[in-house]
Amino acid sequence: RQSLEDENLRLHHELEDKFRPENIIGNSNTMRDVYTQIHQVANSDTTVLIRGESGTGKELVARAIHHNSVRANRPFVEINCSAFQPTLLEAELFGYEAGAFTGARQRKRGLLEIADGGSVFLDEIADMSLELQAKLLKVLEDRNFRRVGGTKSIKIDIRVISATSNNLDELTQSGQFRSDLYYRLNVARIHLPALRERGDDVVILARHF
């Protein structure tokens, strides 16, 4: 009978195969550049900012980075920043203590805490409020945080991968996105081309689907 360790190893190898950069569909020069960049950043532990229009595969690239890194056997936690109101997004990221707000009947671990040792993927980072951006910046600088309503500092070891379909350079210049956070997130950047920029990849994708 297969042991639990053997089953975990098999699943790990399946994930490795599934999220190899080469398995992201596309053979154009622009996509070959993306595969090269994935390999380069996966071998480091730096923050990565993925930019591209909606539907270009930013989540797939984030997963490929994680599953080809030294953190591959640790959690990959993702959250869409545009899907939550600011207060709810803060509670999702940092967790909360019992009684922190109405309806908080018991302690809840946040996604940052759950991702300890692994990677956090913050999709549509441009939709995060300025107040929450400041708190995320502090996490990146200090590698610790407090749950909402908590007093205990929680230390974490995470890699942050973020993505946006917006132009963060313009948002930073207009004051809608913090320049210091942008500096922290934009250590390595990957641009995903739109399908109209990928030549014959449209044929490859059509055949695949």
BELHUBEL-V931644 format. One record per residue. RES is the residue in three letters. SS is DSSP state (helix for helix, strand for strand, loop for the rest). Layout:
((RES & SS) (RES & SS))
This chain:
((ARG & loop) (GLN & loop) (SER & loop) (LEU & helix) (GLU & helix) (ASP & helix) (GLU & helix) (ASN & helix) (LEU & helix) (ARG & helix) (LEU & helix) (HIS & helix) (HIS & helix) (GLU & helix) (LEU & helix) (GLU & helix) (ASP & helix) (LYS & helix) (PHE & loop) (ARG & loop) (PRO & helix) (GLU & helix) (ASN & helix) (ILE & loop) (ILE & loop) (GLY & loop) (ASN & loop) (SER & loop) (ASN & helix) (THR & helix) (MET & helix) (ARG & helix) (ASP & helix) (VAL & helix) (TYR & helix) (THR & helix) (GLN & helix) (ILE & helix) (HIS & helix) (GLN & helix) (VAL & helix) (ALA & helix) (ASN & loop) (SER & loop) (ASP & loop) (THR & loop) (THR & loop) (VAL & strand) (LEU & strand) (ILE & strand) (ARG & strand) (GLY & loop) (GLU & loop) (SER & loop) (GLY & loop) (THR & loop) (GLY & loop) (LYS & helix) (GLU & helix) (LEU & helix) (VAL & helix) (ALA & helix) (ARG & helix) (ALA & helix) (ILE & helix) (HIS & helix) (HIS & helix) (ASN & loop) (SER & loop) (VAL & loop) (ARG & loop) (ALA & loop) (ASN & loop) (ARG & loop) (PRO & loop) (PHE & strand) (VAL & strand) (GLU & strand) (ILE & strand) (ASN & strand) (CYS & helix) (SER & helix) (ALA & helix) (PHE & loop) (GLN & loop) (PRO & helix) (THR & helix) (LEU & helix) (LEU & helix) (GLU & helix) (ALA & helix) (GLU & helix) (LEU & helix) (PHE & helix) (GLY & strand) (TYR & strand) (GLU & loop) (ALA & loop) (GLY & loop) (ALA & loop) (PHE & loop) (THR & loop) (GLY & loop) (ALA & loop) (ARG & loop) (GLN & loop) (ARG & loop) (LYS & strand) (ARG & strand) (GLY & loop) (LEU & helix) (LEU & helix) (GLU & helix) (ILE & helix) (ALA & loop) (ASP & loop) (GLY & loop) (GLY & loop) (SER & strand) (VAL & strand) (PHE & strand) (LEU & strand) (ASP & strand) (GLU & loop) (ILE & helix) (ALA & helix) (ASP & helix) (MET & loop) (SER & loop) (LEU & helix) (GLU & helix) (LEU & helix) (GLN & helix) (ALA & helix) (LYS & helix) (LEU & helix) (LEU & helix) (LYS & helix) (VAL & helix) (LEU & helix) (GLU & helix) (ASP & helix) (ARG & loop) (ASN & strand) (PHE & strand) (ARG & loop) (ARG & loop) (VAL & strand) (GLY & loop) (GLY & loop) (THR & loop) (LYS & loop) (SER & loop) (ILE & strand) (LYS & strand) (ILE & loop) (ASP & loop) (ILE & loop) (ARG & strand) (VAL & strand) (ILE & strand) (SER & strand) (ALA & strand) (THR & strand) (SER & loop) (ASN & loop) (ASN & loop) (LEU & helix) (ASP & helix) (GLU & helix) (LEU & helix) (THR & helix) (GLN & helix) (SER & loop) (GLY & loop) (GLN & loop) (PHE & loop) (ARG & loop) (SER & helix) (ASP & helix) (LEU & helix) (TYR & helix) (TYR & helix) (ARG & helix) (LEU & helix) (ASN & loop) (VAL & loop) (ALA & strand) (ARG & strand) (ILE & strand) (HIS & strand) (LEU & loop) (PRO & loop) (ALA & loop) (LEU & helix) (ARG & helix) (GLU & helix) (ARG & loop) (GLY & loop) (ASP & loop) (ASP & helix) (VAL & helix) (VAL & helix) (ILE & helix) (LEU & helix) (ALA & helix) (ARG & helix) (HIS & helix) (PHE & loop))
